[in-house]
Amino acid sequence: MGDAGVSGAVKTGVRCEWRAGDGWDDGPLSRTGRVLDGVRAYRMIAAMWIRSTMAYRASFAMTTFGNFAATGLDFLTIVLMFSQVDSLGGYSLPEIAFLYGLSSTAFGIADLVVGSMDRLGRRVRDGTLDTLLVRPAPLLAQVAADRFALRRLGRITQGLLVLGYALLTLDDVHWTTLKVLMVPVMVISGGAIFCAVFVGGAAFQFVARDASEVQNAFTYGGATLLQYPPGLFAQDLVRGVTFVFPLAFVNWLPALYVLGRPYPLDLPEWVAFLPPLVAAGCCALAGLAWRAGLRSYRSTGS
């Protein structure tokens, strides 16, 4: 840095530290500024990819429909199961459609926003991450917006349609104002939790470098897990996704409150209202993991 920068730091009495890939750190105002810079950078990069995608509208329409159809096969499988049985784990088709729609929509939002994070390991291995580090934009925003795929709207649309079907056919639910408000809260909080899992998995790839499949086990695998009732799974697995990787707060716990179903693990009823707090905590931890991973990065050495 130049003499003017040193002089300015001394005159203002602000404690400044240079961290690799981070830039200046001079307190909450600087952190807020970096967040705003990241949002602007993300918006610009995503807009660039959207313009590129819309240059080939027919291709966009076909790939979006393909994404919609491919994800729709998951729910079709559930429908086929119910052609042979009356309930699955004690849940009716509309109840499972409710779980499915919440999980698929929340995951679809996260996949659209930060679904490109699983490419980080490849960039670490081939050294192309270095080209992002020298750009005047936060690295997280660049990696998250890289190859922004608007076709992923197909998954969100499919999830919303299933969720709409569930809301129209849930005859046994006594809807209150609180239960109605919990539906959008679940979608938003669940999307934030999945975003945190994407970022945390990407941070792990700074060290592992070839762990995209491990990340996918918790993102795509987690979304599939939450589409089914918790009673179908072993208690140890339910404990793991409740207390270790809190995916249960995406839909299981709040949805069971809406459906009037008993909670797994004999949890108290108030845990149904924790998803926003859990989402905030997960995002904070993911941010810390990202910064730790970035500090450990030493390039490829080539």
PyMOL commands that set and color helices and strands:
alter all, ss='L'
color gray80, all
select helices_A, chain A and resi 3-12+28-54+57-82+93-126+129-133+139-145+150-169+177-208+212-225+230-232+235-244+247-249+252-259+264-266+269-273+275-296
alter helices_A, ss='H'
color red, helices_A
select strands_A, chain A and resi 18-19+23-24
alter strands_A, ss='S'
color yellow, strands_A
deselect
rebuild
show_as cartoon
